[in-house]
Amino acid sequence: MENTLWSKYDFRDIPFEDLELVGQRSLLYRDLFCVSWLLGRFCNYKCSYCWPYARSDKKDHRTTDLVLSTLAEIKRQARERGFNSFHFSFSGGEPTMHPGYLKILQTYSEDLPNTNYQSVHMTSNMSPGIGWLKKYVEATKNLHRVSVTASYHKEFAVPERFSEKLIFLQENDIQVTINMVMVPERFELLWKDALYFHEQGINVTLKPQSDPTASKVVDGYSKDQLDRLQNGMPQMDYTKNRLAGSEKKSTRPSYSGPKNRDLYDESHDSVPPIMQVEFKDKNKKSWYMDQAERFNAFNFNRFQGWECSSGYRSIIIREPDGNIKRSYSCHDEPLGHIEKGFQLFDSPKTCSTPSCVSSADSKIPKRKEGAQWPLWPGDETFERKN
C-alpha cells in the first residue's frame, strides 16, 4: 500500500495566490443545490476533547415533520432559481440519534423521479450496529451517490469493529472516508491509526488542528508532518475497488441534468473522478484537489471580497438555534429560521467573512472579483456581465 500514501498529483504545486475560481466540481458543472444540515447537538459519545458547544446530553432534535417540510421548501426555492439537483449533508452531534432520520432519508429518496440528481452525505461516529446500517443502505439505495464521513474517536471506537462497519458500507456502494484531526502532540500515534485504516482500503482525511477561532492551523507541526497533511493519503476510489473485488457493479443512476460547458475542456477527461475540487488560475489553467478538507493544510480559506454562490445555491441549517445561513462561518445575517421561514438570495453575494471555518463553506463555488468564470450551468449573473 506504500505507493498510495502520497498523491501522484502534487497539491503543493498549486499556485494558491494566483487562483481566481474555486469550487467542488459537482457544483461547478451541475445544477446542484447543496445543503449542510446539523440536525442537533445530542451525541451518545462524550469525548474528553470535544468542544462544549459541539455536543449535548439533551435530545434537542426538531420534529421529523418540521424537517421534512423544511426539506420540501428548500427544494421549492432552489427550483425557482433553476436548480433541480440536490446534495444534503447531515451531521450533528450524532445524526443517527435523530428518531426520524431513516424516514427523512427515505422521503428524500422518493423524490428522485422529479430531480436530475440526488445525493446524500452523513458525518457519524459510526456507533450504530450493522443491523441499523442495513436499514441505512436500504433507505438510500436509489440515490445517485451516498457518502459517509466517519469520525474516529479512539476513546470509544475499536479500530477492528470500526473498519468492519465501513467495509460493509463500501460493499453496498457507499463512499467512505475517516476524519482524523492530527493534533500536533499526538501526531505520530494518530498516524499509526491512520495507517491501519489505510491498509484496510479505507480513505482517511488528515485534518490539521485549527486555532480556537478556526481561522488558521495551529503551530507545532514539523515540516515532515506538514508534508503529510498537504500531500499524504490522497483519496482513492476504494469503494469501486471493493465492488470490483466482489464482482459487483454499481447500480446507482447517473446525472441527467445540464452541464457547464463554459468551463469544460478536454483535459477533464483524464482527471480522476476522485478529484472533487477544481481551481482556475489567472492564466486560465486548471488545478485540482481531492477534497476541500485539505484547503486548511495550506491556509487557503480566505475569500473575503470574492463573489460566492452560498446562500443562493447552498445553505446550512445549524442547531440548536435553528438559524438558516449561507454558510457556517458567514458573518451575514441569517437567511431565516427553521420554524419561521427563510428566503434564499436572488443572486451570488460578495463574501464579507475573513475566513471559511469549514470545508462545507470552502467548496461552494466562488470567483475572485472581476474573474470571468461561470459558477454553475446557465449562470445568468455571468452571462449578464459578459
C-alpha positions as CSV (number, residue, x, y, z in Angstrom):
1,M,0.0,0.0,0.0
2,E,3.1,2.3,0.3
3,N,2.6,3.7,-3.2
4,T,-0.8,5.0,-2.3
5,L,0.4,7.0,0.7
6,W,1.3,10.0,-1.4
7,S,-0.6,11.9,-4.0
8,K,0.9,11.5,-7.5
9,Y,-0.7,14.9,-8.2
10,D,1.4,17.2,-6.0
11,F,-1.1,19.6,-4.4
12,R,1.9,21.7,-3.3
13,D,2.4,22.9,-6.9
14,I,-1.0,24.7,-6.9
15,P,-0.4,28.5,-7.2
16,F,-2.9,29.4,-4.5
17,E,-2.1,33.1,-4.7
18,D,-3.0,33.2,-8.5
19,L,-6.3,31.3,-8.2
20,E,-9.5,33.2,-9.2
21,L,-12.1,30.3,-9.3
22,V,-12.7,27.7,-6.6
23,G,-15.4,25.1,-6.3
24,Q,-16.4,21.5,-5.9
25,R,-16.6,20.1,-9.4
26,S,-20.1,18.6,-8.9
27,L,-21.3,22.1,-8.1
28,L,-19.3,23.9,-10.9
29,Y,-20.6,21.5,-13.6
30,R,-24.1,20.6,-12.5
31,D,-27.3,22.4,-11.5
32,L,-26.6,21.2,-7.9
33,F,-28.1,22.8,-4.8
34,C,-26.2,21.9,-1.6
35,V,-27.4,21.7,2.0
36,S,-25.4,21.2,5.1
37,W,-27.7,20.3,8.0
38,L,-26.7,19.9,11.6
39,L,-29.7,18.0,12.9
40,G,-28.9,18.5,16.6
41,R,-26.1,18.6,19.2
42,F,-27.2,15.5,21.0
43,C,-24.5,12.8,20.9
44,N,-24.1,9.4,22.5
45,Y,-20.4,9.9,22.9
46,K,-18.7,12.2,25.4
47,C,-15.2,12.6,24.2
48,S,-12.8,14.3,26.6
49,Y,-11.5,16.7,23.8
50,C,-14.9,17.7,22.3
51,W,-15.7,21.4,22.3
52,P,-18.5,22.1,24.8
53,Y,-20.8,23.7,22.2
54,A,-20.3,20.8,19.8
55,R,-22.4,18.2,21.7
56,S,-25.2,17.9,24.3
57,D,-26.6,15.3,26.6
58,K,-30.0,16.7,25.9
59,K,-32.1,15.4,23.0
60,D,-32.6,18.6,21.0
61,H,-34.0,17.4,17.7
62,R,-36.7,19.2,15.7
63,T,-39.7,17.1,14.8
64,T,-39.5,14.9,11.7
65,D,-42.5,16.6,10.2
66,L,-40.7,20.0,10.5
67,V,-37.5,18.6,9.0
68,L,-39.5,17.2,6.0
69,S,-41.4,20.4,5.4
70,T,-38.2,22.4,5.5
71,L,-36.6,20.0,3.1
72,A,-39.6,20.5,0.7
73,E,-39.3,24.3,1.0
74,I,-35.6,24.2,0.3
75,K,-36.3,22.3,-2.9
76,R,-39.1,24.7,-3.9
77,Q,-36.9,27.8,-3.6
78,A,-34.0,26.0,-5.3
79,R,-36.1,25.1,-8.3
80,E,-37.3,28.7,-8.6
81,R,-33.6,29.6,-9.1
82,G,-33.0,26.9,-11.7
83,F,-31.5,24.1,-9.6
84,N,-33.1,20.7,-9.7
85,S,-30.2,18.5,-8.4
86,F,-29.6,18.2,-4.7
87,H,-27.0,17.2,-2.2
88,F,-27.9,17.0,1.5
89,S,-25.2,16.5,4.1
90,F,-26.4,15.6,7.6
91,S,-24.3,15.9,10.8
92,G,-24.6,16.6,14.5
93,G,-23.9,15.9,17.3
94,E,-24.6,12.4,16.1
95,P,-27.2,12.5,13.3
96,T,-28.2,8.8,13.6
97,M,-29.7,9.7,17.0
98,H,-32.5,11.7,15.4
99,P,-35.6,9.4,15.8
100,G,-36.8,10.1,12.3
101,Y,-33.5,10.0,10.5
102,L,-34.2,7.0,8.3
103,K,-37.7,8.3,7.5
104,I,-36.1,11.6,6.4
105,L,-33.7,9.7,4.1
106,Q,-36.5,7.5,2.7
107,T,-38.7,10.5,1.9
108,Y,-35.8,12.4,0.3
109,S,-35.1,9.3,-1.9
110,E,-38.7,9.0,-3.0
111,D,-38.5,12.4,-4.8
112,L,-35.8,11.0,-7.2
113,P,-38.0,10.9,-10.3
114,N,-38.6,14.6,-10.1
115,T,-34.9,15.6,-10.0
116,N,-31.9,15.4,-12.2
117,Y,-29.7,14.1,-9.4
118,Q,-29.8,13.4,-5.7
119,S,-27.0,12.6,-3.3
120,V,-26.7,12.4,0.5
121,H,-23.8,12.6,2.9
122,M,-23.6,11.7,6.6
123,T,-20.9,12.6,9.2
124,S,-21.2,10.0,12.0
125,N,-19.3,8.4,14.8
126,M,-20.4,5.1,13.4
127,S,-21.8,3.9,16.7
128,P,-24.9,2.2,15.1
129,G,-24.6,-1.6,14.6
130,I,-24.7,-3.5,11.4
131,G,-28.5,-4.0,11.7
132,W,-29.1,-0.2,11.6
133,L,-26.6,0.2,8.8
134,K,-28.5,-2.3,6.7
135,K,-31.6,-0.1,7.1
136,Y,-29.5,2.9,6.1
137,V,-28.3,1.1,3.0
138,E,-32.0,0.2,2.1
139,A,-33.2,3.8,2.6
140,T,-30.5,5.3,0.3
141,K,-30.1,2.6,-2.3
142,N,-31.8,4.5,-5.1
143,L,-29.8,7.7,-4.7
144,H,-27.2,8.7,-7.3
145,R,-24.4,8.9,-4.7
146,V,-24.2,8.1,-1.0
147,S,-21.2,9.0,1.2
148,V,-20.1,8.9,4.8
149,T,-17.5,10.7,6.8
150,A,-16.7,8.5,9.8
151,S,-15.4,10.4,12.8
152,Y,-12.9,8.2,14.6
153,H,-12.9,8.7,18.3
154,K,-10.2,6.5,19.9
155,E,-11.8,6.8,23.4
156,F,-14.9,4.9,22.2
157,A,-14.2,3.1,18.9
158,V,-12.5,-0.2,18.5
159,P,-10.5,0.0,15.2
160,E,-11.3,-3.5,14.0
161,R,-15.1,-3.1,14.6
162,F,-15.0,0.5,13.2
163,S,-13.4,-0.7,9.9
164,E,-15.7,-3.7,9.7
165,K,-18.7,-1.3,9.5
166,L,-17.1,0.9,6.9
167,I,-16.1,-2.0,4.7
168,F,-19.8,-3.1,4.9
169,L,-20.8,0.3,3.6
170,Q,-18.3,0.1,0.8
171,E,-19.6,-3.3,-0.2
172,N,-23.0,-1.6,-0.6
173,D,-21.7,1.1,-2.9
174,I,-21.3,3.9,-0.3
175,Q,-18.3,6.1,-0.4
176,V,-16.4,6.3,2.9
177,T,-13.7,8.4,4.5
178,I,-12.4,8.6,8.1
179,N,-11.9,12.0,9.6
180,M,-8.9,12.3,11.9
181,V,-7.8,15.6,13.4
182,M,-4.0,15.3,13.5
183,V,-3.2,17.1,16.8
184,P,0.5,18.0,16.8
185,E,1.3,16.5,20.2
186,R,-0.3,13.1,19.2
187,F,0.5,13.2,15.5
188,E,2.6,10.0,15.3
189,L,0.2,8.0,17.4
190,L,-2.7,9.1,15.2
191,W,-0.6,8.4,12.1
192,K,-0.3,4.8,13.2
193,D,-4.1,4.6,13.4
194,A,-4.5,6.2,10.0
195,L,-2.1,3.7,8.5
196,Y,-4.1,0.8,9.9
197,F,-7.3,2.1,8.2
198,H,-5.4,2.9,5.0
199,E,-4.1,-0.6,4.9
200,Q,-7.8,-1.8,5.2
201,G,-8.6,0.0,2.0
202,I,-10.4,2.9,3.6
203,N,-9.8,6.6,2.9
204,V,-8.5,8.7,5.7
205,T,-8.8,12.5,5.8
206,L,-5.8,14.0,7.7
207,K,-7.2,17.2,9.2
208,P,-4.9,19.8,10.6
209,Q,-5.9,21.2,14.0
210,S,-7.2,24.8,13.8
211,D,-6.8,27.6,16.3
212,P,-9.7,28.5,18.6
213,T,-11.0,30.9,16.0
214,A,-10.8,28.3,13.3
215,S,-9.1,30.8,11.1
216,K,-5.6,29.2,10.8
217,V,-3.6,26.0,11.5
218,V,-2.1,25.8,14.9
219,D,1.7,25.9,15.4
220,G,3.7,22.8,16.4
221,Y,3.8,20.7,13.2
222,S,7.2,19.7,11.8
223,K,8.0,20.1,8.1
224,D,7.5,16.3,7.7
225,Q,4.2,16.4,9.4
226,L,3.0,19.3,7.2
227,D,4.1,17.4,4.1
228,R,1.9,14.5,5.2
229,L,-1.0,16.9,5.8
230,Q,-0.6,18.6,2.5
231,N,0.1,15.6,0.2
232,G,-0.4,12.4,2.2
233,M,-3.1,9.8,1.9
234,P,-4.9,11.1,-1.2
235,Q,-8.5,10.0,-1.6
236,M,-8.7,6.8,-3.6
237,D,-11.8,5.1,-5.2
238,Y,-11.7,2.3,-2.7
239,T,-15.5,1.7,-2.9
240,K,-15.2,1.0,-6.6
241,N,-12.3,-1.3,-5.9
242,R,-14.2,-3.1,-3.2
243,L,-17.2,-3.7,-5.6
244,A,-14.8,-5.0,-8.3
245,G,-13.2,-7.4,-5.9
246,S,-16.6,-8.9,-5.0
247,E,-17.6,-8.9,-8.7
248,K,-20.4,-6.4,-8.0
249,K,-21.3,-3.4,-10.2
250,S,-22.7,-0.2,-9.1
251,T,-26.4,0.1,-9.9
252,R,-26.7,3.8,-9.0
253,P,-28.3,6.1,-11.6
254,S,-26.2,8.8,-13.4
255,Y,-26.7,12.5,-13.6
256,S,-29.1,13.6,-16.3
257,G,-29.2,17.4,-16.0
258,P,-27.5,20.4,-17.7
259,K,-23.7,20.7,-17.6
260,N,-21.4,23.7,-17.5
261,R,-19.7,23.6,-20.9
262,D,-18.3,27.1,-20.4
263,L,-15.8,25.6,-18.0
264,Y,-15.3,22.2,-19.5
265,D,-12.2,21.4,-21.6
266,E,-10.7,18.1,-22.9
267,S,-8.3,17.8,-20.0
268,H,-11.2,16.9,-17.8
269,D,-11.5,13.5,-19.4
270,S,-8.1,12.5,-17.9
271,V,-8.9,13.9,-14.4
272,P,-9.9,11.1,-11.9
273,P,-13.4,11.5,-10.5
274,I,-11.9,11.3,-7.0
275,M,-10.5,14.8,-7.7
276,Q,-13.5,16.6,-6.2
277,V,-12.3,20.2,-6.3
278,E,-11.2,22.4,-9.2
279,F,-9.4,25.7,-9.4
280,K,-8.7,28.1,-12.3
281,D,-5.8,30.4,-12.1
282,K,-5.3,33.9,-13.7
283,N,-3.7,32.2,-16.8
284,K,-6.9,30.0,-17.2
285,K,-5.1,26.9,-16.2
286,S,-7.0,24.2,-14.3
287,W,-5.7,22.7,-11.0
288,Y,-7.3,20.0,-8.8
289,M,-7.5,18.7,-5.3
290,D,-9.0,15.5,-3.9
291,Q,-11.1,17.3,-1.2
292,A,-11.8,20.7,0.3
293,E,-10.7,19.4,3.7
294,R,-7.1,19.7,2.5
295,F,-7.5,23.5,2.0
296,N,-6.7,24.3,5.6
297,A,-3.4,22.5,5.4
298,F,-2.3,25.2,3.0
299,N,-4.1,28.0,5.0
300,F,-6.2,28.5,1.8
301,N,-9.6,29.5,3.3
302,R,-9.7,33.3,3.0
303,F,-12.2,34.5,0.3
304,Q,-13.3,37.9,1.6
305,G,-14.2,40.1,-1.4
306,W,-14.8,37.1,-3.7
307,E,-18.2,36.6,-5.2
308,C,-19.7,33.5,-3.6
309,S,-22.8,31.4,-4.6
310,S,-23.5,30.3,-1.0
311,G,-26.9,31.5,0.1
312,Y,-28.1,31.3,-3.5
313,R,-27.4,27.7,-4.3
314,S,-26.4,26.4,-0.9
315,I,-27.4,26.8,2.7
316,I,-26.6,25.5,6.2
317,I,-29.0,24.7,9.0
318,R,-27.5,24.8,12.4
319,E,-28.9,23.6,15.7
320,P,-29.7,24.2,18.5
321,D,-30.6,27.8,17.4
322,G,-32.3,26.7,14.2
323,N,-30.8,29.5,12.1
324,I,-30.6,29.1,8.4
325,K,-27.5,30.8,7.0
326,R,-25.5,30.9,3.8
327,S,-22.5,29.1,5.4
328,Y,-21.2,28.0,8.8
329,S,-18.7,30.9,9.1
330,C,-20.6,33.6,7.4
331,H,-20.8,37.0,9.2
332,D,-24.0,37.9,7.3
333,E,-27.4,38.0,8.9
334,P,-29.2,34.6,8.8
335,L,-31.5,33.9,5.8
336,G,-34.2,32.9,8.2
337,H,-35.2,30.3,10.8
338,I,-36.3,26.7,10.5
339,E,-39.6,27.4,12.4
340,K,-40.2,30.9,11.0
341,G,-39.2,30.5,7.3
342,F,-36.3,31.7,5.2
343,Q,-35.5,33.3,1.9
344,L,-32.6,32.4,-0.4
345,F,-30.6,35.2,-2.1
346,D,-31.7,36.1,-5.6
347,S,-28.0,36.1,-6.9
348,P,-24.5,35.4,-5.6
349,K,-23.2,37.8,-3.0
350,T,-19.7,39.2,-2.1
351,C,-18.1,37.4,0.8
352,S,-17.7,39.6,3.9
353,T,-16.1,36.9,6.2
354,P,-12.4,36.8,7.0
355,S,-12.1,33.0,6.6
356,C,-14.0,29.8,5.9
357,V,-14.2,27.7,9.0
358,S,-15.5,24.6,7.3
359,S,-14.9,22.7,4.1
360,A,-18.6,22.9,3.6
361,D,-18.0,26.6,3.1
362,S,-14.8,26.4,1.1
363,K,-16.1,24.1,-1.6
364,I,-19.1,26.3,-2.6
365,P,-18.2,27.8,-6.0
366,K,-16.7,31.3,-5.7
367,R,-14.8,33.6,-8.0
368,K,-12.4,36.5,-7.4
369,E,-13.8,39.9,-8.1
370,G,-13.7,40.5,-11.9
371,A,-13.0,36.9,-12.7
372,Q,-14.6,35.7,-16.0
373,W,-15.9,32.3,-14.9
374,P,-19.4,30.9,-14.6
375,L,-20.3,29.4,-11.2
376,W,-22.9,26.8,-12.5
377,P,-24.5,25.7,-15.7
378,G,-26.5,28.6,-17.1
379,D,-25.1,31.2,-14.6
380,E,-27.2,34.2,-15.6
381,T,-25.1,36.6,-13.5
382,F,-22.0,35.6,-15.5
383,E,-23.9,35.9,-18.8
384,R,-25.2,39.4,-17.8
385,K,-21.6,40.6,-17.1
386,N,-20.4,39.3,-20.4
